[in-house]
Amino acid sequence: MSQRQVLQVFEQYQRARSQFAQAVADFAARPQSIDTLRSAGVVCLLRPLLLDVVPSIRQTAALALGRLADYDVELAEAVVKAGILPQLICSLPEENRYYKKAAAFVLRAIAKHSPQLAQAIVQSGALGMLVICLEDFDPGVKEGASWAFGYIARHNPELSQAVVDAGAVPLLVLCIQEPEIALKRIAASTLSDISKHSPELAQTVVAAGAIAYLAQMIPNPDAKLKRQVLSALSQIAKHSVDLAELVVEAEIFPVVLTCLKDSDEYVKKNGATLIREIAKHTPELSQLIVNSGGVAAVIDCIGSCRGTVRLPGIMTLGYVAAHSENLSMAVIVSKGIPPLCVCLIEEHEDHIKAAAAWALGQIGRHTAEHARHVAVANVLPTLLDIFVDTCSSEDLKVKAKKALKNILQKCTYLPALEPLLHEAPPSIMKYIIGQYSKGPFPESFLLSYPAWKSQCGGGRQGKGHILSPC
């Protein structure tokens, strides 16, 4: 047998390995083929190919494993149980960029399913290898590593802390300064996932200098990048007054208000969320928002969108109004009550209606003047209808009742209360009577009082026109 014939056998073996890995990778991209691959024990067959002498075979085998793990949690667990993670990362620093991207894809595909699988990646020592990938020259490798870190960090504070301890945050901050938009997006998203869990983790991101670079990207025309930037700043600002002030000091106002007019719904929502997370902390921060025109911009945003996109804007108005009489009046003067009334009527989701009811209660709870502004908008009958509606959720009923109580306890404008007299249950009627006890009852109510008294289970008439609340 000649040397050529011997080498031909090896060449055929190499071609077969390559064809097998490529075919499995192709089949793994088709959902209808997954069950067949699973029953054939494909994970164990791919494992030895990760150590193949041919780089392209190693890369294709990793790609196939990533697609399989990405499909469902059962296959992701099979990859971990087969002991593939140590093999996947053992020679990662010496591998080419294609293998590094494929390996990062496998880690991301496993981590996304559960905290337990993400913990398995941490325990395998993969974070150190991912940090090396973040330092790679190739933007695609950095992007893959950033994505993997994000899927690990998003699960819980412990995993997020593991990412921080691996030294990823300063490198992620460098990534958001790179020219590639895709890399900026993923790095900003990962910083958001790290920051969301606790003030300490958010402080780590701040200490790496992330706020200034994130704030600079708010005007960027790329909508997907703006979504992630606004989300990251929101996750930092939400934790404490100090962190919120640091975000504000990055001069995000008034430029962030332009996001509320963006054509992308998620940019609108995330922009309103950022303003909400700042407004909730102190009257001073809310006053800054008012001074920059933020309340008017939020009101316009609520009027221009529907559904959950409205929610952070609704809550922003509630937080601003809750702080003080002057801030509540700023919401009133900016015509913030009518859009909130519209939300109570138009929206189908109870949690959005509950937020609108809560916000109206915060506006009307300060003084008789505030309550009158809310009452003349015909809000009270709507809130009462929501409260007595058997289809309303418990949370919505609680919020509607609380809003009615807040407004009625301050409202001395009796014509606005009269429509409630014949419909309100005793738990609401006592607040109405509390206001009418300061002045004469309408004749229509006095004529029907015996029936109402019977409904309440009794009652007594005091001096002249004063009736005891239930």
C-alpha positions as CSV (number, residue, x, y, z in Angstrom):
1,M,0.0,0.0,0.0
2,S,1.5,3.4,-1.1
3,Q,1.8,6.4,1.1
4,R,-0.8,8.2,-1.0
5,Q,-3.4,5.5,-0.2
6,V,-2.6,5.8,3.5
7,L,-3.0,9.6,3.5
8,Q,-6.2,9.3,1.5
9,V,-7.8,7.3,4.3
10,F,-7.0,10.2,6.7
11,E,-8.3,12.8,4.3
12,Q,-11.6,10.8,4.0
13,Y,-11.8,10.6,7.8
14,Q,-11.3,14.4,8.1
15,R,-13.8,15.1,5.4
16,A,-16.3,12.8,7.1
17,R,-15.8,14.6,10.5
18,S,-16.2,18.0,8.8
19,Q,-19.3,16.9,6.9
20,F,-20.9,15.4,10.0
21,A,-20.3,18.6,12.1
22,Q,-21.6,20.8,9.4
23,A,-24.7,18.7,8.8
24,V,-25.5,18.6,12.5
25,A,-25.1,22.4,12.7
26,D,-27.5,22.8,9.8
27,F,-30.0,20.4,11.2
28,A,-29.8,22.1,14.6
29,A,-31.0,25.3,13.0
30,R,-34.3,23.6,12.0
31,P,-36.7,23.1,14.9
32,Q,-38.3,20.1,13.2
33,S,-35.0,18.2,13.3
34,I,-34.2,18.7,17.0
35,D,-36.1,15.7,18.4
36,T,-34.4,13.4,16.0
37,L,-30.9,14.8,16.8
38,R,-31.8,14.5,20.5
39,S,-32.8,10.8,20.3
40,A,-29.6,10.1,18.3
41,G,-27.4,11.2,21.2
42,V,-26.0,14.1,19.2
43,V,-24.4,15.9,22.1
44,C,-22.1,13.1,23.0
45,L,-21.1,12.6,19.4
46,L,-20.2,16.3,19.1
47,R,-18.1,16.4,22.2
48,P,-14.9,14.8,20.8
49,L,-15.0,17.1,17.9
50,L,-14.4,20.1,20.2
51,L,-10.8,18.7,20.5
52,D,-10.3,18.0,16.8
53,V,-7.0,18.9,15.3
54,V,-8.8,20.9,12.6
55,P,-9.9,24.4,13.7
56,S,-12.9,24.5,11.3
57,I,-14.3,21.3,12.7
58,R,-13.9,22.5,16.3
59,Q,-15.7,25.7,15.4
60,T,-18.5,24.0,13.6
61,A,-19.0,21.5,16.4
62,A,-19.3,24.5,18.9
63,L,-21.8,26.2,16.6
64,A,-23.9,23.0,16.5
65,L,-23.8,22.7,20.3
66,G,-24.8,26.4,20.7
67,R,-27.8,25.9,18.4
68,L,-28.9,22.8,20.3
69,A,-28.5,24.4,23.7
70,D,-30.3,27.5,22.5
71,Y,-33.4,25.4,21.6
72,D,-34.5,24.3,25.0
73,V,-33.4,23.8,28.6
74,E,-33.2,20.0,28.3
75,L,-30.6,20.2,25.6
76,A,-28.7,22.9,27.5
77,E,-28.6,20.6,30.6
78,A,-27.4,17.7,28.4
79,V,-24.5,19.8,27.2
80,V,-23.5,20.7,30.8
81,K,-23.9,17.1,32.0
82,A,-21.8,15.7,29.2
83,G,-18.8,17.7,30.6
84,I,-18.5,19.8,27.5
85,L,-17.8,23.2,29.2
86,P,-14.2,22.4,30.3
87,Q,-13.4,21.2,26.8
88,L,-15.1,24.2,25.2
89,I,-13.0,26.7,27.0
90,C,-9.7,24.8,27.7
91,S,-7.8,26.3,24.7
92,L,-10.0,29.4,24.1
93,P,-7.2,32.0,24.4
94,E,-5.2,30.3,21.6
95,E,-8.2,29.7,19.3
96,N,-9.1,31.8,16.3
97,R,-11.9,34.5,16.3
98,Y,-14.5,32.2,14.7
99,Y,-14.1,29.6,17.5
100,K,-14.2,32.2,20.2
101,K,-17.5,33.6,18.8
102,A,-18.9,30.1,18.6
103,A,-17.8,29.3,22.2
104,A,-19.4,32.5,23.5
105,F,-22.6,31.5,21.7
106,V,-22.6,28.2,23.5
107,L,-22.1,29.8,26.9
108,R,-24.9,32.4,26.1
109,A,-27.3,29.7,24.9
110,I,-26.8,27.7,28.1
111,A,-26.9,30.6,30.5
112,K,-30.1,32.1,29.2
113,H,-32.3,29.2,30.5
114,S,-31.9,29.3,34.3
115,P,-29.8,30.6,37.2
116,Q,-28.7,27.0,37.8
117,L,-27.2,26.6,34.3
118,A,-25.6,30.1,34.5
119,Q,-24.1,29.0,37.8
120,A,-22.7,25.9,36.1
121,I,-20.9,28.2,33.6
122,V,-19.4,30.3,36.5
123,Q,-18.2,27.1,38.2
124,S,-16.6,25.9,35.0
125,G,-14.2,28.9,35.0
126,A,-15.7,30.2,31.8
127,L,-15.9,33.8,33.1
128,G,-12.1,34.2,33.0
129,M,-12.1,33.0,29.4
130,L,-15.0,35.5,28.5
131,V,-12.9,38.3,29.9
132,I,-10.1,37.4,27.6
133,C,-12.6,37.5,24.7
134,L,-13.6,41.0,25.8
135,E,-10.0,42.1,25.3
136,D,-9.9,40.6,21.8
137,F,-9.2,42.8,18.9
138,D,-12.2,41.5,16.9
139,P,-15.5,43.3,17.6
140,G,-17.5,40.2,16.9
141,V,-15.7,38.3,19.7
142,K,-16.3,41.2,22.1
143,E,-19.9,41.2,21.2
144,G,-20.3,37.5,21.8
145,A,-18.6,37.7,25.2
146,S,-20.7,40.8,26.2
147,W,-23.8,38.9,25.3
148,A,-22.8,35.9,27.3
149,F,-22.0,38.1,30.4
150,G,-25.4,39.7,30.1
151,Y,-27.3,36.4,30.1
152,I,-25.4,35.3,33.2
153,A,-25.8,38.6,35.1
154,R,-29.5,39.1,34.5
155,H,-30.6,36.2,36.6
156,N,-29.8,37.3,40.2
157,P,-27.4,39.5,42.3
158,E,-25.0,36.6,43.0
159,L,-24.4,35.8,39.4
160,S,-24.1,39.5,38.6
161,Q,-21.5,39.8,41.3
162,A,-19.6,37.0,39.8
163,V,-19.4,38.9,36.5
164,V,-18.2,42.0,38.4
165,D,-15.6,39.9,40.3
166,A,-14.3,38.5,37.0
167,G,-13.3,42.1,36.0
168,A,-15.9,42.5,33.2
169,V,-17.3,45.9,34.0
170,P,-14.3,48.1,33.0
171,L,-14.0,46.2,29.7
172,L,-17.7,46.6,29.0
173,V,-17.4,50.3,29.5
174,L,-14.6,50.2,26.9
175,C,-16.9,48.3,24.6
176,I,-19.6,51.0,24.7
177,Q,-16.9,53.4,23.4
178,E,-16.2,51.3,20.4
179,P,-17.4,52.5,17.0
180,E,-19.5,49.3,16.2
181,I,-23.2,49.9,17.0
182,A,-23.9,46.3,17.6
183,L,-21.2,46.1,20.2
184,K,-22.4,49.3,21.9
185,R,-25.9,47.8,22.1
186,I,-24.9,44.5,23.7
187,A,-22.4,46.1,26.1
188,A,-25.0,48.7,27.3
189,S,-27.6,45.9,27.7
190,T,-25.1,43.9,29.9
191,L,-24.3,47.0,32.0
192,S,-28.1,47.4,32.5
193,D,-28.4,43.7,33.6
194,I,-25.6,44.1,36.1
195,S,-26.9,47.4,37.5
196,K,-30.5,46.3,38.1
197,H,-30.0,44.0,41.1
198,S,-28.7,46.3,43.9
199,P,-27.2,49.7,44.7
200,E,-23.8,48.1,45.2
201,L,-23.7,46.6,41.7
202,A,-25.0,49.8,40.2
203,Q,-22.2,51.7,42.0
204,T,-19.6,49.3,40.5
205,V,-20.9,50.3,37.0
206,V,-20.8,54.0,38.0
207,A,-17.3,53.7,39.4
208,A,-16.1,52.4,36.0
209,G,-17.2,55.7,34.4
210,A,-20.2,54.3,32.6
211,I,-22.7,57.1,33.1
212,A,-20.9,59.8,31.1
213,Y,-20.5,57.4,28.1
214,L,-24.1,56.2,28.3
215,A,-25.4,59.8,28.5
216,Q,-23.5,60.8,25.4
217,M,-25.3,58.1,23.4
218,I,-28.9,59.3,24.2
219,P,-29.0,61.4,21.0
220,N,-27.7,58.5,18.8
221,P,-30.1,57.9,15.9
222,D,-30.0,54.1,16.4
223,A,-33.2,53.2,18.2
224,K,-32.0,49.8,19.5
225,L,-29.0,51.5,21.0
226,K,-31.1,54.2,22.6
227,R,-33.3,51.5,24.2
228,Q,-30.4,49.9,25.9
229,V,-28.7,53.2,27.0
230,L,-31.9,54.5,28.5
231,S,-32.5,51.1,30.2
232,A,-29.0,51.1,31.7
233,L,-29.4,54.7,33.1
234,S,-32.8,53.8,34.5
235,Q,-31.4,50.7,36.3
236,I,-28.7,52.9,37.8
237,A,-30.9,55.8,38.8
238,K,-33.6,53.7,40.5
239,H,-31.6,52.6,43.5
240,S,-30.9,55.7,45.5
241,V,-31.0,59.5,45.5
242,D,-27.2,59.7,45.1
243,L,-27.2,57.5,42.0
244,A,-30.1,59.4,40.5
245,E,-28.3,62.7,41.0
246,L,-25.2,61.3,39.3
247,V,-27.3,60.4,36.3
248,V,-28.8,63.9,36.3
249,E,-25.4,65.5,36.6
250,A,-24.4,63.8,33.3
251,E,-26.7,66.5,31.7
252,I,-29.4,64.1,30.4
253,F,-31.9,66.9,30.5
254,P,-33.4,68.2,28.3
255,V,-32.0,65.8,25.6
256,V,-33.7,62.8,27.2
257,L,-37.1,64.5,26.6
258,T,-36.6,64.1,22.8
259,C,-36.8,60.3,23.4
260,L,-40.5,60.7,24.4
261,K,-41.3,61.8,20.9
262,D,-39.3,59.0,19.2
263,S,-41.0,56.8,16.6
264,D,-39.8,53.7,18.4
265,E,-42.2,52.7,21.2
266,Y,-39.6,51.1,23.3
267,V,-37.4,54.2,23.2
268,K,-40.5,56.2,24.4
269,K,-41.1,53.7,27.2
270,N,-37.5,53.5,28.4
271,G,-37.1,57.3,28.3
272,A,-40.2,57.7,30.4
273,T,-39.0,55.0,32.7
274,L,-35.7,56.9,33.2
275,I,-37.6,60.1,34.1
276,R,-39.8,58.1,36.5
277,E,-36.8,56.6,38.3
278,I,-35.4,60.1,38.9
279,A,-38.7,61.7,39.8
280,K,-39.6,59.3,42.5
281,H,-36.7,60.1,44.8
282,T,-37.0,63.7,46.0
283,P,-39.0,66.9,45.5
284,E,-35.8,68.6,44.2
285,L,-35.3,66.0,41.5
286,S,-38.9,66.3,40.5
287,Q,-38.6,70.1,40.4
288,L,-35.7,69.8,38.1
289,I,-37.8,67.7,35.8
290,V,-40.6,70.3,35.9
291,N,-38.1,73.1,35.2
292,S,-36.7,71.3,32.2
293,G,-40.2,70.9,30.6
294,G,-40.3,67.2,31.5
295,V,-43.8,67.1,32.9
296,A,-45.3,68.6,29.7
297,A,-43.2,66.2,27.6
298,V,-44.4,63.2,29.6
299,I,-48.1,64.3,29.3
300,D,-47.7,64.5,25.5
301,C,-46.1,61.1,25.5
302,I,-49.0,59.6,27.4
303,G,-51.4,61.1,24.9
304,S,-49.5,59.8,21.9
305,C,-49.3,56.1,22.8
306,R,-51.3,53.2,24.2
307,G,-50.9,50.2,26.5
308,T,-47.8,49.5,28.6
309,V,-45.8,52.3,26.8
310,R,-48.0,54.7,28.8
311,L,-47.3,53.2,32.2
312,P,-44.0,54.8,33.2
313,G,-45.3,58.2,32.1
314,I,-48.4,57.8,34.2
315,M,-46.3,56.8,37.2
316,T,-44.0,59.8,36.6
317,L,-46.9,62.2,37.0
318,G,-48.0,60.4,40.2
319,Y,-44.5,60.6,41.7
320,V,-44.1,64.3,40.8
321,A,-47.5,65.2,42.2
322,A,-47.0,63.2,45.4
323,H,-44.0,65.3,46.6
324,S,-45.7,68.6,47.2
325,E,-48.6,71.0,46.6
326,N,-46.6,73.1,44.1
327,L,-45.4,70.1,42.1
328,S,-48.9,68.7,42.0
329,M,-50.1,72.0,40.7
330,A,-47.4,72.0,38.1
331,V,-49.0,68.7,36.8
332,I,-52.4,70.3,36.8
333,V,-51.3,73.5,35.0
334,S,-49.6,71.3,32.4
335,K,-53.0,69.7,31.8
336,G,-51.9,66.3,33.2
337,I,-55.4,65.3,34.5
338,P,-57.3,64.8,31.2
339,P,-54.8,62.2,29.8
340,L,-55.0,60.3,33.0
341,C,-58.8,60.3,32.8
342,V,-58.5,59.0,29.3
343,C,-56.3,56.1,30.5
344,L,-58.9,55.1,33.0
345,I,-61.5,54.9,30.3
346,E,-59.5,53.6,27.3
347,E,-57.1,51.1,28.7
348,H,-58.0,47.4,29.0
349,E,-55.2,46.3,31.4
350,D,-56.1,46.7,35.0
351,H,-52.6,47.5,36.1
352,I,-52.5,50.5,33.8
353,K,-55.9,51.7,35.1
354,A,-54.6,51.2,38.7
355,A,-51.6,53.4,38.0
356,A,-53.8,56.1,36.5
357,A,-56.1,56.0,39.5
358,W,-53.1,56.2,41.9
359,A,-51.7,59.2,40.0
360,L,-55.0,61.0,40.1
361,G,-55.2,60.4,43.8
362,Q,-51.7,61.8,44.3
363,I,-52.7,65.0,42.4
364,G,-55.9,65.5,44.3
365,R,-54.8,64.7,47.8
366,H,-53.1,68.0,48.8
367,T,-55.7,70.8,49.1
368,A,-59.3,71.6,48.2
369,E,-58.1,73.4,45.1
370,H,-56.2,70.3,43.9
371,A,-59.2,68.1,44.6
372,R,-61.5,70.4,42.8
373,H,-59.3,70.4,39.6
374,V,-59.5,66.6,39.6
375,A,-63.2,66.5,40.5
376,V,-64.3,68.9,37.7
377,A,-62.7,66.6,35.2
378,N,-65.5,64.1,36.0
379,V,-63.0,61.6,37.4
380,L,-64.9,60.6,40.5
381,P,-67.8,58.7,38.8
382,T,-65.3,56.8,36.7
383,L,-63.3,55.9,39.7
384,L,-66.4,54.8,41.5
385,D,-67.5,52.6,38.6
386,I,-64.1,50.9,38.6
387,F,-64.3,50.4,42.3
388,V,-67.8,48.7,42.2
389,D,-67.1,46.7,39.0
390,T,-66.9,43.0,39.9
391,C,-64.5,42.5,36.9
392,S,-61.9,44.9,38.4
393,S,-58.9,43.2,39.9
394,E,-58.3,43.5,43.7
395,D,-55.3,45.8,43.2
396,L,-57.3,48.1,40.9
397,K,-60.2,48.3,43.4
398,V,-57.7,49.2,46.2
399,K,-56.1,51.9,44.1
400,A,-59.5,53.3,43.0
401,K,-60.8,53.4,46.6
402,K,-57.6,55.0,47.8
403,A,-57.8,57.6,45.1
404,L,-61.5,58.3,45.9
405,K,-60.6,58.7,49.6
406,N,-57.7,61.0,48.8
407,I,-59.8,63.3,46.6
408,L,-63.0,63.2,48.6
409,Q,-61.4,64.1,51.9
410,K,-60.2,67.4,50.3
411,C,-62.9,68.1,47.8
412,T,-65.3,70.9,48.9
413,Y,-66.7,71.5,45.5
414,L,-70.1,69.8,46.2
415,P,-71.6,69.8,42.7
416,A,-68.9,67.3,41.7
417,L,-69.9,65.0,44.6
418,E,-73.6,65.0,43.9
419,P,-73.5,62.4,41.1
420,L,-72.0,59.9,43.6
421,L,-74.7,60.2,46.2
422,H,-77.0,57.6,44.8
423,E,-74.4,55.1,43.7
424,A,-71.6,55.1,46.3
425,P,-71.3,52.2,48.7
426,P,-71.1,52.9,52.4
427,S,-67.3,52.6,52.4
428,I,-67.1,55.6,50.0
429,M,-70.3,57.4,51.1
430,K,-68.8,58.3,54.5
431,Y,-66.2,60.5,52.8
432,I,-68.9,62.3,50.7
433,I,-71.1,62.8,53.8
434,G,-68.0,64.2,55.6
435,Q,-67.9,67.0,53.0
436,Y,-71.7,67.6,52.9
437,S,-71.7,67.8,56.7
438,K,-70.1,71.2,56.2
439,G,-73.0,72.4,54.1
440,P,-76.6,71.6,53.1
441,F,-77.4,68.3,51.4
442,P,-79.0,68.3,48.0
443,E,-82.8,67.9,48.2
444,S,-82.6,64.8,45.9
445,F,-80.4,63.0,48.4
446,L,-82.6,63.9,51.4
447,L,-85.6,62.4,49.7
448,S,-83.8,59.2,49.2
449,Y,-82.0,59.2,52.5
450,P,-84.3,56.6,54.3
451,A,-83.4,54.0,51.6
452,W,-79.7,54.8,51.8
453,K,-79.9,54.6,55.6
454,S,-81.4,51.2,55.4
455,Q,-78.7,50.1,53.0
456,C,-76.0,51.3,55.5
457,G,-77.7,49.3,58.3
458,G,-78.8,52.4,60.2
459,G,-77.7,55.9,60.9
460,R,-79.0,58.9,62.6
461,Q,-79.8,62.5,61.8
462,G,-78.0,65.1,63.8
463,K,-78.7,68.8,64.2
464,G,-80.5,70.1,61.1
465,H,-78.8,68.7,58.0
466,I,-75.9,66.9,59.6
467,L,-75.9,63.1,59.0
468,S,-73.6,60.6,60.6
469,P,-71.2,58.8,58.3
470,C,-71.6,55.0,58.1
